[in-house]
């Protein structure tokens, strides 16, 4: 039991010593000194628990679908003569007022251009924030359902609470899109969370409708080596053990069926250009031809010796 408490699990039947994790954790926090990516740790009943933000890079090839509306968002219906808002004033309304129809909302090109200018203005005001961070969103459906347009100041305030993936703001017409490859986001997790749990937290945070089973996490090295994180792996501990520098290795979110593991041996050749790889193939083919010629010469020589010995045998002699 004491032996188990001195080790930290990083995967199925894979453990590292607690002292090793604490050493790597110290280096990790020194690397991110003064930043919000530093990790905290504590012990509960002898078990080491690490928690904090984990950077995950987008590596998707297919679009993702965002929720059109938050789960807890309330849609306010437009005021009408039969609503409870005007119940106390029904006696004062004339018959002509009761027959009035609700105003319609028309979206013109001019309004779209003004909205885009508001978005650009908000981006300039928020340059200090990371452009790769995705803030939680609320749908435009509630805005379109209202009879009155919002003032520019209200629109700017609402935009600040909507997410942005490299400048892409949520819109009900662009709810399906592909995040820029290599852009970085992060989620707050702990060392007790496995790969499926981390995926679920990521999708829930950004209101992505796709199933967590459609995605996988990959540890991608600069050399080109790509290792898929298994369902029983613990991504945060693996990140600490791998080291903090993302120029050496990064964790990518990829499709389950499109991602492919690349071994270290294969990764050594990925960085070469096609002419160089072609020259490697030519050299290997020449070496293969030389080896084949050596084998043929050897067996031709042996066959000649055997045939010569057979001719020297007297007639009627049988070989046992």
C-alpha positions in Angstrom: 0.0 0.0 0.0 2.8 2.4 0.8 4.4 1.5 -2.5 1.3 2.6 -4.3 1.1 5.9 -2.5 4.7 6.7 -3.6 3.7 6.4 -7.3 1.4 8.4 -9.6 -0.6 6.7 -12.3 -0.3 8.2 -15.8 -2.1 5.4 -17.7 -3.3 1.8 -17.7 -0.6 -0.1 -15.7 1.8 2.9 -16.1 3.2 4.6 -13.1 5.9 7.1 -12.2 7.3 7.9 -8.8 5.8 10.8 -6.9 9.3 12.3 -6.5 9.7 12.4 -10.3 6.3 14.1 -10.8 7.1 16.7 -8.1 10.5 17.4 -9.8 8.9 17.9 -13.2 6.1 20.0 -11.6 8.7 22.3 -10.1 10.3 22.8 -13.5 6.9 23.2 -15.1 6.0 26.1 -12.7 9.3 27.8 -13.1 8.8 27.8 -16.9 5.4 29.5 -16.5 6.5 31.8 -13.7 4.1 34.7 -13.3 1.5 33.1 -15.7 -1.9 31.5 -15.1 -0.6 28.2 -16.5 1.2 27.4 -13.3 -0.2 24.2 -11.6 -1.1 23.6 -8.0 -0.8 20.3 -6.2 -2.0 18.8 -2.9 -2.2 15.4 -1.3 -5.4 13.7 -0.2 -5.1 10.5 1.8 -1.6 10.1 0.4 -2.6 10.6 -3.2 -0.9 13.4 -5.2 -3.4 15.6 -7.0 -2.3 18.2 -9.5 -4.7 20.8 -11.0 -4.7 23.8 -13.3 -5.0 24.9 -16.9 -4.0 22.5 -19.7 -3.2 23.9 -23.2 -4.8 22.0 -26.1 -4.2 22.9 -29.7 -6.9 22.6 -32.4 -6.0 20.0 -35.0 -9.4 19.4 -36.6 -10.0 18.9 -40.4 -13.8 18.8 -40.3 -16.1 21.5 -39.0 -17.6 21.5 -35.5 -21.1 22.5 -34.6 -21.8 25.0 -31.9 -25.0 25.1 -29.9 -27.4 27.7 -31.2 -28.5 28.6 -27.7 -27.1 28.2 -24.2 -28.9 25.7 -22.0 -29.9 28.3 -19.4 -30.7 31.2 -21.7 -34.2 32.6 -21.5 -35.9 33.8 -24.7 -38.1 36.8 -24.1 -41.1 36.9 -26.4 -41.9 40.2 -28.1 -44.5 42.3 -26.2 -48.0 42.0 -27.5 -51.4 43.3 -26.5 -52.3 39.9 -25.0 -49.2 39.5 -22.9 -49.1 40.0 -19.2 -46.9 43.0 -19.7 -49.8 45.0 -21.0 -52.5 43.4 -18.9 -52.8 46.4 -16.5 -53.3 48.8 -19.5 -55.9 46.9 -21.4 -58.7 49.2 -20.3 -56.8 52.2 -21.6 -56.1 50.8 -25.1 -58.3 51.6 -28.0 -59.6 49.1 -30.4 -57.2 50.4 -33.1 -54.3 49.7 -30.8 -55.4 46.1 -30.2 -55.4 45.5 -34.0 -51.8 46.6 -34.4 -49.4 44.0 -35.7 -45.9 43.3 -34.4 -43.0 45.1 -36.1 -40.8 43.0 -38.3 -37.1 42.9 -38.2 -35.2 43.2 -41.4 -31.4 42.6 -41.6 -29.9 44.8 -44.3 -26.3 44.9 -45.7 -25.8 48.2 -44.0 -26.7 46.7 -40.6 -24.3 43.8 -41.2 -21.5 46.2 -42.1 -22.1 48.2 -38.9 -22.1 45.1 -36.8 -18.8 44.1 -38.4 -17.4 47.5 -37.5 -18.5 47.0 -33.9 -16.7 43.6 -33.8 -13.5 45.1 -35.1 -13.7 47.9 -32.6 -14.2 45.4 -29.8 -11.2 43.4 -31.0 -9.0 46.5 -30.7 -10.2 47.1 -27.2 -9.4 43.6 -26.1 -5.9 43.1 -27.7 -4.5 42.3 -24.2 -6.6 39.1 -24.2 -5.3 36.0 -26.0 -6.8 35.8 -29.4 -6.8 32.0 -29.2 -9.0 31.9 -26.1 -12.6 30.8 -26.6 -15.1 32.6 -24.4 -18.5 31.1 -23.7 -21.2 32.2 -26.0 -24.9 33.0 -26.1 -27.0 32.7 -29.2 -28.2 35.5 -31.4 -31.6 33.9 -31.4 -32.6 35.9 -28.4 -31.6 39.1 -30.1 -33.5 38.3 -33.3 -36.7 37.6 -31.4 -36.8 41.0 -29.8 -38.7 43.8 -31.5 -36.3 46.6 -30.6 -32.7 46.8 -31.7 -29.9 47.1 -29.2 -27.8 50.2 -28.9 -24.2 50.1 -30.0 -23.0 50.1 -26.4 -25.2 47.2 -25.5 -24.0 45.3 -28.6 -20.3 45.9 -27.6 -21.1 44.7 -24.1 -22.7 41.5 -25.4 -19.8 40.8 -27.8 -17.4 40.8 -24.9 -19.2 37.8 -23.4 -19.2 35.8 -26.7 -16.3 33.6 -27.7 -13.8 34.3 -30.4 -11.6 31.7 -32.2 -9.0 33.8 -33.9 -11.5 36.6 -34.4 -14.4 34.4 -35.4 -17.4 35.5 -33.3 -20.4 33.4 -32.9 -23.2 33.9 -35.3 -26.3 31.8 -36.0 -25.4 31.6 -39.6 -21.8 30.5 -38.9 -22.4 28.0 -36.1 -20.6 25.3 -38.1 -17.0 26.1 -38.8 -13.5 24.7 -38.4 -11.1 26.3 -35.9 -7.7 27.4 -37.2 -5.2 24.6 -37.1 -2.7 25.0 -34.3 -4.6 27.7 -32.4 -4.5 27.1 -28.7 -7.2 27.0 -26.0 -7.1 25.6 -22.5 -9.3 23.9 -19.9 -9.1 23.6 -16.2 -8.7 20.0 -15.1 -6.9 17.9 -12.5 -4.6 14.9 -12.6 -7.4 12.5 -11.7 -9.3 13.1 -15.0 -8.8 10.7 -17.9 -8.8 11.5 -21.6 -12.6 11.1 -22.1 -13.3 13.3 -19.1 -11.0 16.0 -20.5 -12.7 15.9 -23.9 -16.1 16.2 -22.2 -14.9 19.3 -20.3 -13.5 20.9 -23.4 -16.7 20.4 -25.5 -19.0 21.5 -22.6 -17.0 24.6 -22.0 -17.3 25.9 -25.5 -20.8 24.5 -26.2 -19.8 22.1 -28.9 -22.6 19.7 -29.9 -20.4 17.0 -31.4 -20.0 13.9 -29.4 -16.8 13.4 -27.3 -16.4 10.0 -29.0 -15.7 11.7 -32.3 -12.5 13.2 -31.0 -9.1 12.1 -29.6 -6.1 13.7 -28.0 -2.7 13.3 -29.5 0.8 14.2 -28.1 2.6 15.6 -31.1 6.4 16.2 -30.9 8.4 18.6 -33.0 10.2 15.7 -34.6 6.8 14.6 -36.1 6.2 11.7 -33.7 2.5 11.5 -32.9 1.2 9.4 -30.0 -2.5 8.9 -29.3 -3.6 9.3 -25.7 -5.5 6.2 -24.6 -8.8 6.4 -22.8 -7.1 5.4 -19.5 -4.4 8.0 -19.8 -4.2 11.1 -17.6 -3.4 14.1 -19.8 -2.4 16.6 -17.2 0.2 14.2 -15.6 1.5 13.3 -19.0 1.9 17.0 -19.9 3.9 17.6 -16.7 6.2 14.6 -17.4 6.7 15.6 -21.0 7.8 19.1 -19.9 6.3 22.6 -20.2 7.8 23.7 -23.5 5.3 23.5 -26.3 8.0 24.0 -28.9 9.0 20.4 -28.1 5.6 18.7 -27.8 2.0 19.8 -27.8 -1.4 18.2 -27.1 -3.7 18.3 -30.1 -7.5 17.7 -30.4 -8.1 15.7 -33.6 -10.8 13.5 -35.1 -11.0 10.0 -33.9 -11.1 8.5 -37.4 -8.7 10.9 -39.1 -5.9 11.0 -36.6 -2.9 8.7 -37.2 -0.1 7.7 -34.9 3.5 8.2 -36.2 6.3 6.3 -34.6 9.7 7.8 -33.8 11.5 5.9 -36.6 9.0 7.1 -39.3 9.1 10.6 -37.9 12.8 10.9 -38.7 12.1 11.0 -42.4 9.0 13.3 -42.4 11.1 16.4 -42.2 13.0 15.6 -45.5 12.0 16.9 -48.9 10.7 14.5 -51.6 14.0 14.5 -53.6 15.9 13.6 -50.5 13.5 10.8 -49.7 13.7 9.6 -53.3 17.5 9.4 -53.1 17.1 7.3 -49.9 14.9 4.9 -51.8 17.3 4.7 -54.7 20.2 3.9 -52.3 18.2 1.2 -50.5 17.2 -0.3 -53.8 20.8 -0.5 -54.9 21.8 -2.1 -51.7 19.0 -4.6 -52.0 20.1 -5.5 -55.5 23.7 -6.1 -54.3 22.5 -8.3 -51.5 20.3 -10.3 -53.9 23.2 -10.7 -56.4 25.5 -12.0 -53.6 22.9 -14.6 -52.6 22.4 -15.8 -56.2 26.2 -16.1 -56.7 26.6 -18.1 -53.5 23.8 -20.5 -54.3 25.0 -20.9 -57.9 28.5 -21.8 -56.6 27.0 -24.3 -54.1 24.9 -25.9 -56.8 27.9 -26.4 -59.1 29.8 -28.2 -56.3 26.9 -30.5 -55.6 26.5 -31.4 -59.2 30.2 -32.1 -59.6 30.2 -34.4 -56.6 27.2 -36.2 -57.9 28.9 -36.9 -61.3 31.9 -38.3 -59.5 29.9 -41.0 -57.7 30.1 -44.5 -59.3 27.0 -45.7 -61.1 24.5 -47.6 -58.9 25.6 -45.8 -55.8 22.6 -44.4 -53.8 22.9 -41.6 -51.4 21.2 -42.1 -48.0 
